[in-house]
């Protein structure tokens, strides 16, 4: 039996200058009218569940593909494929992040010409993925309520390089000592332009606002 | 006003062979009768809170020091110092992990001769810290309930290199789709010898079992 998605072993980039490679990839995406979103977070913050909600909202109006990057396993690509969306699994062979060259290997496999939006679900890590421009048009990150409101203080770079911050799992706010005002203040200290979307991928609350922002970005890039 | 803890900027190790450096450091710790615990986890899994509970339980019988490693901020060292325990903050200057050389720089500052137990709270990350032997006598990691039971499938190495796995935040089990049987099965697939301690650092449930294990390790090493 063949799986409904491919597993690609991506190799560390041979390009010495990742920033130049990323810029080249972005220019190619512009020409193909494909928007690439780089989605980052800690392990377990709900990237895949948030993505499922996003696909549910946008899949009838946009042609979407998903690249799931993980060190190992293919549970995420399977979940996305089961939801009826084109997906591939990228295995990084122990690497803790994706660079532009690795992202390009994935894009070649999934094929961008007939896709309006490709979401790259980066390796779960708040540190290393933030250091490498993947060639994405926009970067988004998820911080979930159980992780705590102090994360912008401890992991500054990822908050600086992101355009949007999703605060996930707001349905469990009553059970955690999480201060929404503080997290917004700390995140804006790192990046005053950061758009912040509190939501619950579980209940669906707040998902429309996030999808509205994403839809607008995709149209601005592709039109 | 001086803070009750030092902040040390640790530099990437100059040693080509981290494993040899780690072994050398461990031999030194044996001679000093100091047990070094390397504590790893994702951001927000509750390393500092678990540590506070552990200190509460053990600080009257063991002389303990804590090294808090972070890319930035000193909130954790402050929290530990406020609890009356000797602590220092290690800043990694953007590095996503500590190696043996960096750990040794911290140990020199905190001083091991009069300490029975030093806990190194590594940078919050399930990937990179697992790749570097810090010279610790034992490695422990925390996985918290909101992160999900599939993490041993996605981040295999850290489960393989750890001696103990703390499953934290069991007080919120009713609000999450977390399968304790599955996580134990997946974790033991990676490492059959892994000791697993479900606990809640918030309520204190299960903390005694974890502290019992740690106490025994410290005595076996130091006696």
Contacts between the chains, C-beta under 8 A, distances in Angstrom:
chain1	res1	chain2	res2	distance
A	42	B	42	4.8
A	42	B	43	5.1
A	42	B	44	6.5
A	42	B	124	7.5
A	42	B	147	7.7
A	43	B	42	5.1
A	43	B	126	5.2
A	43	B	147	5.8
A	43	B	148	7.9
A	43	B	151	5.8
A	43	B	154	6.7
A	43	B	155	6.3
A	44	B	42	6.5
A	44	B	144	7.7
A	44	B	146	6.4
A	44	B	147	2.8
A	44	B	148	4.7
A	44	B	151	6.4
A	45	B	147	7.9
A	70	B	154	5.4
A	71	B	127	6.7
A	71	B	154	6.7
A	71	B	155	6.5
A	71	B	156	7.1
A	71	B	157	7.7
A	72	B	153	6.9
A	72	B	154	6.3
A	72	B	155	7.8
A	72	B	156	5.3
A	73	B	150	7.6
A	73	B	153	4.3
A	73	B	154	5.0
A	75	B	150	5.9
A	75	B	153	6.2
A	75	B	154	7.4
A	94	B	131	7.7
A	94	B	157	7.3
A	96	B	96	6.9
A	96	B	125	7.5
A	96	B	127	3.9
A	96	B	128	5.2
A	123	B	127	6.8
A	124	B	42	7.5
A	124	B	126	6.8
A	124	B	154	7.0
A	124	B	155	7.4
A	125	B	96	7.5
A	125	B	125	5.8
A	125	B	126	7.2
A	125	B	127	5.5
A	125	B	128	7.8
A	126	B	43	5.2
A	126	B	124	6.8
A	126	B	125	7.2
A	127	B	71	6.8
A	127	B	96	3.9
A	127	B	123	6.8
A	127	B	125	5.4
A	127	B	128	7.2
A	128	B	96	5.2
A	128	B	125	7.8
A	128	B	127	7.2
A	128	B	128	6.6
A	131	B	94	7.7
A	144	B	44	7.6
A	144	B	146	6.5
A	145	B	146	8.0
A	146	B	44	6.3
A	146	B	144	6.5
A	146	B	145	8.0
A	146	B	146	3.7
A	146	B	147	7.9
A	146	B	169	6.7
A	146	B	172	7.3
A	147	B	42	7.7
A	147	B	43	5.8
A	147	B	44	2.7
A	147	B	45	7.9
A	147	B	146	7.9
A	148	B	43	7.9
A	148	B	44	4.7
A	150	B	73	7.6
A	150	B	75	5.8
A	151	B	43	5.8
A	151	B	44	6.4
A	153	B	72	6.9
A	153	B	73	4.2
A	153	B	75	6.2
A	154	B	43	6.7
A	154	B	70	5.3
A	154	B	71	6.7
A	154	B	72	6.3
A	154	B	73	5.0
A	154	B	75	7.4
A	154	B	124	7.0
A	155	B	43	6.3
A	155	B	71	6.4
A	155	B	72	7.8
A	155	B	124	7.5
A	156	B	71	7.1
A	156	B	72	5.3
A	157	B	71	7.6
A	157	B	94	7.3
A	169	B	146	6.7
A	171	B	175	7.9
A	172	B	146	7.3
A	172	B	172	6.8
A	172	B	175	5.3
A	172	B	176	7.7
A	175	B	171	7.9
A	175	B	172	5.3
A	175	B	175	6.0
A	176	B	172	7.7
